Amino acid sequence: DFALRLRDKRTNDQTEYEAICKGLELLLDASTEAVEVFGDSKVVINHLTEEYNCASDLLYPYFVKCLNLMTKFCFITLYWVPRE
């Protein structure tokens, strides 16, 4: 577990992307090879699994950063977990 304080206002999806990116960075620093990502934003998880096209100018930079980080792992699985 980790905590991340964001200083600027962000949308829920931006926040989800930030959390995923930071988590992936921490796991890379720990030399982790296999990762399971659980997220409650269906949009973000479906962007990263490429089931949805990321057409948002606001989210695209986060999407690209996460994809680049994801390529550094041998194995990665993403799961959407509904908020309820």
MONOR-V293863 format. One record per backbone hydrogen bond with DSSP energy under -1.0 kcal/mol. CO is the residue of the C=O (numbers start at 1). NH is the residue of the N-H. If there is no record, write none. Layout:
co=(CO,CO)
nh=(NH,NH)
This chain:
co=(11,12,13,14,15,16,17,18,19,20,21,22,23,24,25,26,27,28,33,33,35,37,39,41,42,43,44,45,46,46,47,53,56,59,60,61,62,63,64,65,66,67,69,70,75,77,79)
nh=(15,16,17,18,19,20,21,22,23,24,25,26,27,28,29,30,32,31,74,75,77,79,81,45,46,47,48,49,51,52,50,55,60,63,64,65,66,67,68,69,70,71,72,73,35,37,39)
